[in-house]
Amino acid sequence: MTQPHMHQDIQTTPLHDLHVELGAKMAPFAGYDMPISYPEGILREHLHTREKAGLFDVSHMGQAVLKIEQALSGDAAHEAIAEAFERLVPGDIKGLEPGAMRYSLLLDEDGGILDDLMITRPAAAAQQGTLFLVVNAAMKAQDFSHIETQLEGTARLQPLESRALIALQGPRAVEALRAVAAEAGALAFMHMTEMDVNGTPCLVSRSGYTGEDGFEISVSADAAQALARALLSHADVLPIGLGARDSLRLEAGLCLYGHDIDRTTDPISARLAWTIAKRRRAKGGFPGAAHILDLLAKGAPTKRVGIVPEGRAPAREGTEITDGSGALIGRVTSGTFGPSEGGPIAMGYVQSAFSKQGAQVQLLVRGKARAARVASMPFVPHRYHRD
């Protein structure tokens, strides 16, 4: 079986040789040698994903199964594993139906964000009492250690190191996946199921990180390259690198951990209050609950906002944001040229008084103030599949 391996302390994914064959520009990212772009270029890759379908290698992400230690089955097993995991996140994990998935946040004792992650309750009856987790690549070692430590004796974590993860995103993604998995079209948004894809058993979710309809496919490492080639053989599918992945997610208003959210930010200032379920708001019981619920009631002093600079030059991460008098009011956390928008876009944090849509601000670029305005996100409307 092909396993991720090491080259001079940089790991490679099971699709590494395919990226090289396809002419990818490779660079280190989160400890892996990853494709940044292909010969088509970032602009074309971005627009192709919006128009048709793009294939992304996200095998660097951390996949794991969390299993309750108690000998339980059915709903009782799910109740037990959900109750345990809710000690770490503010989401409603108990309320997940079989096969449903949820975006949530790992929090520290002060309410800071340790990571964001996807949590799925398996659909199969035999797998109740387990949760399927996907965490960020750069944080997976810390995340897995944190989960194991916090839930020691209650649940057991099994990292899935012999699996690849492939994302297929865009309005034509469902047609491309149907060509190798006939039942793909029946899968609901934010749900996961087991199905054969290109003749290989896979875990397939209808989710993604672009704002488009799409799927993420967890497949054994030794079958990943054949599956990727089968998907790329479809006329509507192109390989897409991390460059376009970043501009797609920014247009969709989605956070990148370590940039837009981290341990210094909380769910309220990050405008992720929607991840805190109504039941959890009433009962608390998650890390930093008192502080977070106080911010929810009174308001946070800073807020994450979208920013549209005037002109054509992007405002990069770290750019200072000032008011009209030149007083510092915040910083840009992500910024790039938005190909679908046709101009520069950014997100960052500003003092709450300046967080309303349309507020006029300034960006200090190379010591020169440039006009910008606060904008609502997403910059490009989400087109997720709705039943």
C-alpha positions as CSV (number, residue, x, y, z in Angstrom):
1,M,0.0,0.0,0.0
2,T,1.3,3.5,-0.9
3,Q,1.8,5.6,2.2
4,P,2.7,9.2,2.6
5,H,6.4,9.3,2.8
6,M,9.2,11.7,3.6
7,H,11.7,13.6,1.4
8,Q,14.1,15.7,3.4
9,D,11.5,16.2,6.2
10,I,8.7,17.1,3.7
11,Q,5.9,14.6,3.3
12,T,4.2,13.8,0.1
13,T,0.7,12.7,-0.6
14,P,-0.3,9.5,-2.5
15,L,-1.0,11.8,-5.5
16,H,2.5,13.4,-5.5
17,D,3.7,11.6,-8.6
18,L,0.6,12.5,-10.5
19,H,1.0,16.2,-9.7
20,V,4.6,16.1,-11.0
21,E,3.4,14.2,-14.2
22,L,0.7,16.9,-14.7
23,G,3.4,19.7,-14.6
24,A,2.4,21.1,-11.2
25,K,4.4,23.9,-9.6
26,M,5.2,22.3,-6.2
27,A,6.0,24.0,-2.9
28,P,6.0,23.1,0.8
29,F,2.7,23.6,2.6
30,A,1.8,22.4,6.2
31,G,4.8,20.0,6.0
32,Y,3.8,18.5,2.6
33,D,5.0,19.0,-0.9
34,M,1.8,20.3,-2.5
35,P,0.7,21.6,-5.9
36,I,0.4,25.3,-6.0
37,S,-0.7,25.5,-9.6
38,Y,-0.7,23.6,-12.9
39,P,0.2,24.9,-16.4
40,E,-3.2,26.4,-16.9
41,G,-2.4,28.9,-14.1
42,I,-4.2,30.0,-11.0
43,L,-6.6,32.4,-12.7
44,R,-7.8,29.8,-15.2
45,E,-8.0,27.0,-12.5
46,H,-10.2,29.3,-10.3
47,L,-12.6,30.2,-13.1
48,H,-12.8,26.7,-14.4
49,T,-13.9,25.5,-10.9
50,R,-16.6,28.1,-10.8
51,E,-17.7,27.2,-14.3
52,K,-17.2,23.4,-14.5
53,A,-15.3,21.2,-11.9
54,G,-11.9,21.1,-10.3
55,L,-10.1,18.3,-8.6
56,F,-8.1,19.1,-5.5
57,D,-5.7,16.9,-3.5
58,V,-6.4,17.5,0.1
59,S,-4.8,14.4,1.4
60,H,-2.6,16.5,3.7
61,M,-5.7,17.1,5.9
62,G,-6.0,15.0,9.1
63,Q,-8.6,12.2,8.9
64,A,-9.5,10.2,12.0
65,V,-12.2,8.1,13.7
66,L,-13.2,8.7,17.3
67,K,-14.8,5.7,19.0
68,I,-16.5,5.5,22.3
69,E,-14.9,3.0,24.8
70,Q,-18.2,1.8,26.2
71,A,-19.8,-1.3,24.8
72,L,-22.9,0.4,23.4
73,S,-24.8,0.3,20.1
74,G,-27.3,2.4,18.1
75,D,-28.6,5.7,19.4
76,A,-27.1,5.1,22.9
77,A,-23.7,4.7,21.4
78,H,-24.1,8.0,19.4
79,E,-25.4,9.8,22.5
80,A,-22.3,8.7,24.5
81,I,-19.7,9.7,21.9
82,A,-21.5,13.0,21.1
83,E,-21.7,13.9,24.8
84,A,-18.0,13.3,25.1
85,F,-17.0,15.3,22.1
86,E,-19.3,18.2,23.0
87,R,-16.9,18.8,25.9
88,L,-14.5,20.1,23.3
89,V,-16.7,21.9,20.7
90,P,-19.8,24.3,20.9
91,G,-21.7,22.4,18.1
92,D,-24.8,20.2,18.5
93,I,-23.2,16.8,17.9
94,K,-25.9,14.9,19.7
95,G,-28.4,16.1,17.2
96,L,-26.6,14.7,14.2
97,E,-28.7,12.2,12.2
98,P,-26.9,9.1,10.8
99,G,-24.8,10.3,7.8
100,A,-25.0,14.0,8.7
101,M,-21.9,16.2,9.1
102,R,-21.3,19.4,10.9
103,Y,-18.7,22.2,10.9
104,S,-17.5,23.1,14.4
105,L,-14.6,24.5,16.4
106,L,-12.1,23.0,18.8
107,L,-11.9,25.6,21.6
108,D,-9.4,26.2,24.4
109,E,-10.3,27.0,28.0
110,D,-10.5,30.8,27.2
111,G,-12.7,30.3,24.2
112,G,-9.9,30.7,21.7
113,I,-10.1,28.7,18.5
114,L,-7.6,25.7,18.4
115,D,-8.8,24.6,15.0
116,D,-11.9,24.3,12.8
117,L,-13.0,20.9,11.7
118,M,-15.7,18.7,10.1
119,I,-17.5,16.1,12.3
120,T,-19.6,13.3,10.8
121,R,-21.9,10.7,12.3
122,P,-21.5,7.6,10.2
123,A,-24.6,6.3,8.4
124,A,-24.0,2.6,9.0
125,A,-25.7,1.1,12.0
126,A,-22.6,-0.9,12.9
127,Q,-20.6,2.3,13.2
128,Q,-22.7,4.1,15.7
129,G,-20.6,5.3,18.6
130,T,-18.0,6.7,16.3
131,L,-17.4,10.1,14.7
132,F,-15.4,10.7,11.5
133,L,-13.2,13.8,11.9
134,V,-11.3,16.0,9.4
135,V,-9.0,18.6,10.7
136,N,-6.5,21.0,9.2
137,A,-3.2,19.7,8.0
138,A,-1.0,22.1,9.9
139,M,-2.9,21.4,13.2
140,K,-3.5,17.7,13.0
141,A,-0.8,16.6,15.4
142,Q,-1.8,19.1,18.0
143,D,-5.5,18.4,17.4
144,F,-5.2,14.7,17.7
145,S,-3.1,15.0,20.9
146,H,-5.6,17.4,22.4
147,I,-8.5,15.2,21.7
148,E,-6.8,12.1,23.0
149,T,-5.7,13.8,26.2
150,Q,-9.1,15.4,26.9
151,L,-11.1,12.2,26.2
152,E,-8.7,9.7,27.6
153,G,-10.6,6.7,29.0
154,T,-13.8,7.8,27.4
155,A,-13.1,7.6,23.7
156,R,-10.2,6.3,21.5
157,L,-8.9,8.2,18.5
158,Q,-7.6,6.4,15.4
159,P,-5.9,8.6,12.8
160,L,-6.5,7.3,9.3
161,E,-3.0,7.7,7.9
162,S,-3.4,5.2,5.1
163,R,-6.2,7.2,3.4
164,A,-6.1,10.0,0.8
165,L,-8.7,12.8,0.5
166,I,-9.8,14.2,-2.9
167,A,-12.1,17.1,-3.3
168,L,-14.2,17.5,-6.5
169,Q,-15.7,21.0,-6.6
170,G,-17.9,23.0,-9.1
171,P,-21.3,23.0,-10.8
172,R,-20.3,20.0,-13.0
173,A,-18.9,18.0,-10.1
174,V,-22.0,15.9,-9.7
175,E,-21.9,14.8,-13.4
176,A,-18.2,14.0,-13.2
177,L,-18.6,11.9,-10.1
178,R,-21.7,10.1,-11.4
179,A,-19.5,8.8,-14.2
180,V,-17.6,6.7,-11.7
181,A,-20.2,6.5,-8.9
182,A,-23.8,6.3,-10.1
183,E,-25.4,7.0,-6.7
184,A,-23.5,10.2,-6.1
185,G,-26.3,12.5,-7.2
186,A,-28.6,11.3,-4.4
187,L,-26.2,12.4,-1.6
188,A,-27.5,15.4,0.3
189,F,-25.4,18.5,1.2
190,M,-23.5,18.1,4.5
191,H,-24.0,14.4,4.5
192,M,-21.6,11.4,4.0
193,T,-22.1,7.8,3.0
194,E,-20.0,4.9,1.9
195,M,-20.1,4.1,-1.8
196,D,-18.1,2.5,-4.5
197,V,-16.2,5.1,-6.6
198,N,-14.4,3.8,-9.7
199,G,-14.9,0.3,-8.2
200,T,-13.3,1.2,-4.8
201,P,-15.1,1.5,-1.5
202,C,-14.9,5.2,-0.4
203,L,-16.4,7.6,2.1
204,V,-18.0,10.4,0.1
205,S,-19.4,13.7,1.5
206,R,-21.2,16.4,-0.3
207,S,-19.2,19.4,1.1
208,G,-16.2,21.5,0.2
209,Y,-14.3,24.7,0.6
210,T,-15.1,26.7,-2.5
211,G,-18.7,27.8,-2.1
212,E,-19.7,25.6,-5.0
213,D,-21.5,22.2,-5.0
214,G,-19.0,19.4,-4.6
215,F,-17.7,16.3,-2.9
216,E,-14.9,15.2,-0.7
217,I,-13.8,11.5,-1.2
218,S,-11.8,9.6,1.4
219,V,-10.1,6.7,-0.4
220,S,-7.4,4.2,0.5
221,A,-4.0,5.6,-0.5
222,D,-3.2,2.8,-2.9
223,A,-6.4,3.5,-4.9
224,A,-6.1,7.3,-4.9
225,Q,-4.1,7.8,-8.1
226,A,-6.4,5.5,-10.2
227,L,-9.5,7.4,-8.8
228,A,-7.9,10.8,-9.5
229,R,-7.1,9.8,-13.1
230,A,-10.6,8.5,-13.6
231,L,-12.1,11.8,-12.5
232,L,-9.6,13.8,-14.5
233,S,-10.6,11.9,-17.6
234,H,-14.0,13.6,-17.5
235,A,-14.1,16.5,-20.0
236,D,-15.2,19.0,-17.4
237,V,-12.5,18.3,-14.7
238,L,-9.1,20.0,-14.4
239,P,-6.6,19.6,-11.6
240,I,-6.5,22.6,-9.2
241,G,-3.7,23.7,-6.9
242,L,-3.6,25.5,-3.6
243,G,-3.4,28.9,-5.2
244,A,-6.8,28.7,-6.7
245,R,-8.1,26.9,-3.6
246,D,-7.2,30.0,-1.6
247,S,-8.8,32.5,-3.9
248,L,-12.0,30.3,-4.2
249,R,-12.4,30.0,-0.4
250,L,-11.8,33.8,0.1
251,E,-14.4,34.7,-2.5
252,A,-16.7,32.3,-0.6
253,G,-15.9,34.2,2.7
254,L,-14.5,31.0,4.4
255,C,-11.8,31.2,7.0
256,L,-8.3,29.7,6.8
257,Y,-7.0,28.5,10.1
258,G,-3.8,30.3,11.2
259,H,-4.8,33.4,9.2
260,D,-8.4,34.4,9.7
261,I,-8.9,32.4,12.9
262,D,-6.6,31.1,15.5
263,R,-6.2,30.8,19.3
264,T,-6.3,34.6,19.7
265,T,-9.8,34.8,18.1
266,D,-13.1,33.6,19.4
267,P,-16.3,32.5,17.6
268,I,-18.1,35.8,18.2
269,S,-15.5,38.2,16.9
270,A,-14.9,35.7,14.0
271,R,-18.6,35.9,13.2
272,L,-18.9,32.1,13.7
273,A,-21.6,32.4,16.4
274,W,-23.8,30.2,14.1
275,T,-21.6,27.2,15.1
276,I,-22.9,27.5,18.7
277,A,-26.1,25.5,18.8
278,K,-29.2,26.8,20.5
279,R,-29.0,24.0,23.1
280,R,-25.4,24.7,23.8
281,R,-26.0,28.4,24.3
282,A,-28.6,27.5,26.9
283,K,-26.6,24.9,28.8
284,G,-22.9,25.8,28.1
285,G,-20.6,23.0,28.9
286,F,-18.0,23.7,26.2
287,P,-14.6,25.3,26.7
288,G,-14.7,29.1,27.3
289,A,-18.5,29.0,27.4
290,A,-18.8,31.8,30.0
291,H,-16.6,34.2,28.0
292,I,-18.1,33.3,24.6
293,L,-21.7,33.6,25.8
294,D,-20.9,37.0,27.4
295,L,-19.5,38.2,24.1
296,L,-22.6,36.8,22.4
297,A,-24.8,38.8,24.7
298,K,-22.8,42.1,24.8
299,G,-21.0,42.0,21.5
300,A,-17.4,41.6,20.6
301,P,-15.0,44.6,20.4
302,T,-13.7,43.5,17.0
303,K,-15.4,41.7,14.1
304,R,-14.3,39.8,11.0
305,V,-15.4,41.6,7.9
306,G,-15.0,41.5,4.1
307,I,-13.0,44.4,2.6
308,V,-12.9,45.7,-1.0
309,P,-9.9,47.9,-1.8
310,E,-10.3,50.6,-4.4
311,G,-8.1,50.1,-7.5
312,R,-6.5,46.8,-8.7
313,A,-3.8,46.0,-6.1
314,P,-4.6,43.4,-3.5
315,A,-4.1,44.1,0.2
316,R,-2.1,41.2,1.6
317,E,-2.2,39.6,5.0
318,G,-0.9,41.9,7.8
319,T,-1.9,45.1,6.0
320,E,-3.0,47.7,8.6
321,I,-6.5,49.1,8.5
322,T,-7.1,52.7,9.6
323,D,-10.0,55.1,9.9
324,G,-10.1,58.4,8.1
325,S,-7.9,60.1,10.6
326,G,-5.2,57.4,10.3
327,A,-5.9,55.7,13.6
328,L,-5.3,51.9,13.6
329,I,-8.6,50.0,13.7
330,G,-7.6,46.5,12.5
331,R,-5.6,44.3,10.2
332,V,-6.1,42.3,7.0
333,T,-5.9,38.5,7.6
334,S,-6.4,37.3,4.0
335,G,-6.2,39.2,0.8
336,T,-5.9,38.4,-2.9
337,F,-7.2,39.2,-6.4
338,G,-10.7,37.6,-6.8
339,P,-10.9,36.3,-10.3
340,S,-14.7,35.9,-10.2
341,E,-15.1,39.4,-8.7
342,G,-12.6,40.9,-11.2
343,G,-10.8,42.8,-8.5
344,P,-9.0,42.7,-5.1
345,I,-10.8,41.3,-2.1
346,A,-9.8,40.7,1.5
347,M,-11.0,39.9,5.0
348,G,-9.8,41.0,8.3
349,Y,-10.7,42.3,11.8
350,V,-11.8,45.8,12.6
351,Q,-13.2,47.5,15.6
352,S,-16.9,46.8,15.8
353,A,-17.8,50.5,15.2
354,F,-16.4,50.1,11.7
355,S,-17.8,46.7,10.9
356,K,-21.0,47.8,9.1
357,Q,-21.4,47.1,5.4
358,G,-20.2,50.1,3.4
359,A,-18.0,51.6,6.1
360,Q,-15.2,53.6,4.6
361,V,-11.7,52.6,5.8
362,Q,-8.1,52.9,4.6
363,L,-5.4,50.3,4.0
364,L,-1.8,51.1,4.6
365,V,0.1,49.6,1.7
366,R,3.9,50.4,1.6
367,G,3.2,53.3,3.9
368,K,0.6,54.8,1.6
369,A,-3.1,55.0,2.6
370,R,-5.5,53.4,0.0
371,A,-9.3,53.8,0.2
372,A,-11.4,50.7,0.8
373,R,-14.8,49.8,2.1
374,V,-16.2,47.1,4.4
375,A,-18.3,44.6,2.4
376,S,-20.6,41.7,3.2
377,M,-19.4,38.1,2.7
378,P,-19.4,35.9,0.7
379,F,-18.1,38.0,-2.1
380,V,-19.5,35.4,-4.5
381,P,-22.8,33.7,-3.7
382,H,-22.7,30.2,-2.4
383,R,-24.1,27.5,-4.7
384,Y,-24.2,24.5,-2.5
385,H,-26.5,21.7,-3.5
386,R,-29.9,22.0,-1.7
387,D,-32.4,19.2,-1.6
